[in-house]
Amino acid sequence: MKIYRILVAAALMLAGSTIQLSGAELTAEEILKRADEARGNLEGVKWKVEIQSVDNDRIQERALDVKARGYDFLALMKSPPKVKGQKLLMVSHNMWFRRPNLRKPVPVSPRQKLVGGASYGDIAATNYADDYAAEFLADEIVDGERCYVFDLKAIHRKATYDGIKYWVSKNRLVGVKAEYYAVSGKLLKSASFEHRNQIQLRNRPRPFISKMTIVDALIGNNVTTLDFIDHRIMTVRPSNFDLNYF
């Protein structure tokens, strides 16, 4: 009987691993790849990120220039003056930090705090399709929009978060909401996403990330906003991600 229950559970999981959308069958991985594209996981793109954090009534700001290709990215801090010139580099899930007076770059984790509720990994493109095992949950309505809901579990330690509950618009195939969890299952923070920017992808207009609003799970007044502006599809040379030049 135990083996029978296991076989039935496996069959149900396989049955839920694909869905129908406009007559075409999409897997969870394909849906997540589409959503990743709206978060910068492209062949070449650049944008600016302006961050404002309210943390226990303390206001902090950061501005960065970002170049990305796929999940790799190079970020240059532009302001405030105390961090100007600092850099972040991610290549194949490995990340380094460098400031102007450091002789060598320092390995860091995408999970490390950048400012307020924002981690280093939050300024980068997402790679949820490859970094997480996805399970479909029941559809939900978010702000009047029907969404796929995923339970995402990290498949390696270099993922920015151990677990994510992720809402993806069924109509637009972009992430609209997320909850981020520690390996213990503790809720760390939640986020909502806006996609008011637009890019041309496969000769079609596609929504692109414009804002991420992060709310601390314990202190609801601690809010961090990331505005993604001046985005542009472009050729990003491999030398941008060469640690020797970093």
C-alpha positions in Angstrom: 0.0 0.0 0.0 2.9 2.4 0.8 4.5 1.8 -2.6 1.1 2.4 -4.3 0.7 5.7 -2.5 4.2 6.8 -3.6 3.5 5.8 -7.2 0.2 7.8 -7.1 1.9 10.8 -5.7 4.6 10.7 -8.4 2.0 10.5 -11.1 0.2 13.5 -9.7 3.4 15.5 -9.6 4.2 14.6 -13.2 0.7 15.5 -14.2 1.1 18.9 -12.6 4.5 19.6 -14.2 3.0 20.9 -17.4 0.1 23.3 -18.1 -1.9 24.5 -21.1 -1.5 28.1 -22.2 -3.2 29.4 -25.4 -3.3 25.9 -26.8 0.4 25.3 -26.2 1.8 23.2 -23.4 4.3 24.9 -21.2 6.4 23.4 -18.4 7.2 25.1 -15.1 10.7 25.6 -16.4 9.5 27.3 -19.6 7.2 29.7 -17.6 10.1 30.5 -15.2 12.4 31.2 -18.2 9.9 33.7 -19.6 9.7 35.4 -16.2 13.5 35.4 -15.9 13.8 37.2 -19.3 11.7 40.0 -17.8 14.3 40.3 -15.0 17.3 40.7 -17.3 18.3 37.1 -18.1 19.1 37.9 -21.7 22.0 37.8 -24.2 23.0 41.3 -23.4 21.4 44.2 -21.5 22.3 47.2 -19.3 20.3 49.2 -16.8 20.6 51.5 -13.8 19.3 50.6 -10.4 18.3 53.3 -7.9 17.7 51.9 -4.4 16.1 53.6 -1.5 15.9 51.8 1.9 13.9 52.8 5.0 15.4 50.6 7.8 14.2 51.4 11.3 13.5 55.0 10.2 17.0 55.3 8.7 17.0 56.2 5.0 19.8 55.0 2.8 20.3 55.2 -1.0 22.4 53.6 -3.6 22.8 54.0 -7.4 24.4 51.4 -9.6 25.1 50.8 -13.3 24.6 47.1 -14.3 25.7 45.2 -17.4 24.4 41.6 -17.7 24.6 38.7 -20.1 22.5 35.7 -19.1 22.9 35.4 -15.3 26.4 37.0 -15.2 26.6 40.6 -14.4 28.9 43.5 -13.6 27.7 46.3 -11.3 29.4 49.6 -10.6 28.4 51.7 -7.6 27.8 55.4 -8.6 26.5 56.9 -5.4 26.6 58.0 -2.6 30.3 59.1 -2.5 31.3 56.7 0.2 30.6 53.7 -2.1 31.4 55.3 -5.4 33.7 53.1 -7.5 32.9 49.8 -5.7 32.1 46.9 -8.0 30.3 43.6 -7.9 31.0 40.8 -10.4 29.0 37.6 -10.8 30.2 34.8 -13.2 28.7 31.3 -13.2 27.1 31.8 -9.7 30.4 33.0 -8.2 30.4 36.6 -7.0 33.2 39.0 -6.0 33.3 42.5 -4.5 36.0 45.1 -5.0 36.5 48.6 -3.8 39.1 51.0 -5.3 41.6 50.6 -2.4 41.5 46.8 -2.4 44.4 45.0 -4.1 42.3 41.9 -4.9 38.6 41.2 -5.3 36.9 39.5 -2.3 34.5 36.6 -2.8 31.0 37.3 -1.5 27.7 35.6 -1.6 24.6 36.8 -3.5 22.8 36.4 -0.2 24.8 39.1 1.5 23.0 42.3 2.4 23.6 45.3 0.0 21.5 47.9 1.7 18.2 47.6 3.6 16.3 44.6 2.5 18.1 44.2 -0.7 20.7 41.4 -1.2 23.5 41.5 -3.7 21.5 39.0 -5.8 18.5 41.3 -6.0 20.2 43.7 -8.3 21.0 41.0 -10.8 19.1 39.0 -13.4 17.2 36.0 -12.0 17.8 32.4 -13.0 14.9 30.8 -11.2 14.4 28.3 -14.0 17.8 26.7 -13.4 18.5 27.5 -9.7 15.3 26.0 -8.3 13.1 22.9 -8.4 9.6 24.1 -9.1 6.3 22.7 -7.9 2.9 24.1 -9.1 0.6 25.3 -6.4 -3.1 26.3 -6.9 -3.6 29.4 -9.1 -4.3 32.7 -7.2 -5.5 36.2 -8.0 -3.0 39.0 -7.3 -4.3 42.6 -7.9 -7.0 41.3 -10.2 -4.6 39.2 -12.3 -4.7 35.4 -12.4 -1.3 33.9 -11.5 0.6 30.6 -11.6 2.0 30.0 -8.1 5.2 28.1 -7.6 6.9 26.6 -4.6 10.6 27.0 -5.5 13.4 25.1 -3.7 17.0 25.9 -4.3 19.0 23.1 -5.8 22.4 24.5 -4.8 23.8 26.7 -2.1 24.8 29.5 -4.5 21.2 30.5 -5.1 20.2 33.8 -3.5 17.4 32.3 -1.5 16.7 28.8 -0.1 13.0 28.9 -0.9 10.7 31.1 -2.8 6.9 31.3 -3.2 6.5 32.9 -6.6 3.5 34.3 -8.4 3.8 34.7 -12.2 1.1 36.4 -14.3 -0.6 33.9 -16.6 -1.3 36.6 -19.1 2.1 38.5 -19.2 4.4 35.7 -18.0 6.2 38.0 -15.5 6.7 37.7 -11.8 4.3 39.9 -9.8 5.0 38.8 -6.2 7.4 36.7 -4.2 8.0 35.5 -0.7 11.6 34.6 0.3 12.3 31.9 2.9 15.3 30.6 4.8 16.2 26.9 4.7 14.3 26.5 8.1 11.1 27.7 6.4 11.2 31.1 8.1 9.8 33.9 6.0 12.5 36.6 5.5 10.8 39.1 3.3 8.3 39.6 0.5 8.5 41.5 -2.7 6.2 42.9 -5.4 7.3 43.7 -9.0 6.3 46.2 -11.6 7.1 45.8 -15.3 6.4 49.3 -16.9 9.5 49.0 -19.0 9.5 47.3 -22.4 12.0 45.4 -24.6 11.9 43.9 -28.0 12.4 40.1 -27.7 12.1 37.7 -30.6 10.6 40.6 -32.6 7.9 41.2 -30.1 7.4 43.8 -27.3 7.9 42.2 -23.8 7.4 43.8 -20.4 10.6 44.4 -18.5 11.3 45.0 -14.8 10.9 48.6 -13.6 10.5 48.3 -9.9 10.9 45.9 -7.0 9.5 46.7 -3.6 10.8 44.6 -0.7 9.1 44.5 2.7 10.8 43.0 5.8 8.8 40.0 7.3 9.3 41.1 10.9 9.2 44.9 10.6 6.6 45.9 8.0 7.8 49.5 8.0 11.2 48.5 6.8 10.8 48.9 3.0 13.4 48.9 0.2 12.6 49.9 -3.3 14.7 49.2 -6.4 13.9 51.2 -9.5 15.3 49.8 -12.8 15.8 52.6 -15.3 17.5 53.4 -18.6 17.5 49.8 -19.7 18.9 48.9 -23.1 19.5 45.7 -25.1 23.1 45.7 -26.3 26.1 43.5 -27.0 28.0 42.8 -23.7 31.5 41.7 -24.4 33.0 38.7 -22.5 35.8 40.9 -21.2 33.2 42.6 -18.9 33.1 39.4 -16.9 36.9 38.6 -16.8 38.0 38.5 -13.2 41.6 39.4 -14.3 40.3 42.8 -15.5 37.9 43.3 -12.6 
